[in-house]
Amino acid sequence: MLFDINLDGKTPNYIQIKNYFKDMILRGMLQKSEKLPSTRELSSILKVSRNTIITAYEFLEDEGFIHIKKGRGAFVNEIHINRLDELTITWEDKLTDYAVKAEKLDIMKHEVLYKKGMISFKSIAPDENLFNMEDFKRAFLNRVSLEGNKILNYGYAQGYKPLIEYLIKYMESKGVNSQGKSILVTNGFTEGMDLILASLTSPKDTVITENPTHNTAIKLMKLHGLNIIGIDIDKDGMDIELLKEKLRENTVKLCYIIPSYHNPTSIVTPSQKRAEIYNALKEFEVPIIEDGFNEELRFTGAHIAPIAAMQGEGNSVVYIGSFSKILFPGLRIGWILGDNKLISMLESVKRSRNIHTSFLDQAILYEYLKEGNLEKYVKIIRKEYKNKYKFALNCAEKYIKYSSIYGEGGMHIFIKLKDLNARDVLNECVNKNVIFTPGDIFYVNGKGKDTLRLGISRNSIEEIEKGFKIIGEVIDSLHKVPLH
């Protein structure tokens, strides 16, 4: 029986030994008062040190499974396991509408997923090969050394104070007037948006957004039961006249907008258009939720201030920021900048849900940022992603039959096809080991069936050319006409 212990080298040996005996006792294979092998005997059988066996037995004793009699050995305790009649729940019948809708909107479950060997243009996450791990390791060691063990204890819902102070200065560097405003640290954009919707909207409220827009934002709006009005976008952003029309026709609770390197189109809304959007919404006293998506990836041209900066001392713009799309998305750190009173309320909502965002993660990120590492990193990735972006545009021009290509930079391009459903293209491409994101998931009204987003941040130059060529060949075969 005891020779069934197979140590796999993946988990410490004493844990595997402890778990083996624990399982044997729970299954009734070892009964009350049975003696376990001596530490010397078992260490010889398993070819491990005697201290390993002693440690395993000590943990079994701590957990109440055995008792050790000095000079006599280790013996099994009486373990009471009441076997009750089984109850099998049909959990599908217990689910709320919210859970059912969340599963239905989960694109990770309902869209084509990457398989090994594929060329994937689905991701717009940063290329982890560009992360400066030495700077990150140094930040980790420095901050843990400075903070000591307290950094592993509970923190505060609003966030790690040094990081908050850094982020306020960071936003001020973008031209934002921080007077009367505060920051709440969140678990990335998703939590920030969810907190805002939970605090400012009720089911059946009407909200306005660009059309297309960030799929996660659409999902959250739908989960909150909101009536979503999508405003079509041109190559410079929202259709202002349509926006004004919808504002006149509806009572709008808020407007969500991504003015820089818009997801999915990668459009950058110019400063004048941003002002027009702000003024149109100001006339109807509609708050703006501004998503600072990828603002740091400006490739060319002058800095364009976020709308949050253009409002001056006003407080109608709530800004959601995150480094997730350029820096360490695994840390899941974002922030909301808004009016003091609003942030105070959002802090309470956050505290009721998850207490706080990981203080260890916040502290390490702060240490990394304060040493100027972000600036050095962004300088490197701008050049890298700019080269990939230009190359991708050239490949799209060369290989893909399209109606329009959108975007001014960032980590992806957005393509409108000529009289083709992008999902038909995707279905054929999957057979050739190429996948991308069909554009219809970014639209709020069923449009966009002829669009697709191609994420290029994690692909090599060779993969981009090979993958775009395959996409182009599939489109050509579906059209059965020459490329433009």
QUIWO-V61426 format. One line per field, one symbol per residue. phi: phi as a letter, one per 20 degrees, with the letter a starting at -180 (. if undefined). psi: psi as a letter, one per 30 degrees, with the letter a starting at -180 (. if undefined). burial: # if it has 9 or more other C-alpha atoms within 8 Angstrom, else .. Layout:
# QUIWO-V61426
phi=???
psi=???
burial=???
This chain:
# QUIWO-V61426
phi=.feefdfenedggffffgffffffffenfcegmfeegffffffffelcfffffgfffffffgeneccddgndpdcfefdeceeeffcdeefgfeffffffffffefffdcdfdfcgneeddefcfffffefeffffffffffffffemfffeefddffpfggfgfffffffffenfeefmcccdecemfgfgffffffedccgnfdcdbfcebgffffgffffemeeddedgdefcogffffgfffffecedeacdbdfdlgddemfdffgffgfffgffffgdldfddeeeglgfefecmffdfffgfffmefcedddddaegecblfffldcbddaggffffffgfffffdbmafgfffffffgffffenffffffgffgffffffffffffffffddecebcdpcqndbcccdeelcefffffgffgfdmccbdffffedecnemfdcbddecfddfgfffffffffgfffffffflcfff
psi=efgfjjkffekkeeeeeeeeeeeeeefgfklkfkklkleeeeeeefhlleeeeeeeeeeeeeggflkkjkfeakkkljkjjjjlkkkjkjfeffkleeeeeeeegjfffglklklkfljkgekglljfffkjfeeeeeeeeeeeeefafffgakakeeljeeeeeeeeeeeeffgkjgkgllkkkliaeeeeeeeeefffllkflklklljlakeeeeeeeefghljkjkjkkafgakjeeeeeeeeefljkelkkkifkhkjffgkjkleeeeeeeeeeeeeghklkjkjhjgffhkelllkkklefeffbflgfkkkklkgeffjifffhkalkkakeeeeeeeeeeeefegdlkjeeeeeeeeeeefggeeeeeeeefeeeeeeeeeeeeeeeeefkjlelkllgaagllkkkljhkkfeeeeeeeefghklajkffffkfggagfgllkjkgegkleeeeeeeeeeeeeeeeeeehlll.
burial=............######.#.#.###...###......#..##......#.######.###...####....#####.................#....###...............#########....#...##..##.###......#...#.####..##.###..##.###.#..###################.##..###########.#################..####..###.##....###################..######.###...#########..###.....#######...#.##########.##..#########..#.#######...###.#.#########...#...##..###.##.##.###.##..####..###.#########..###..##.###..########.###...############...###.##########........
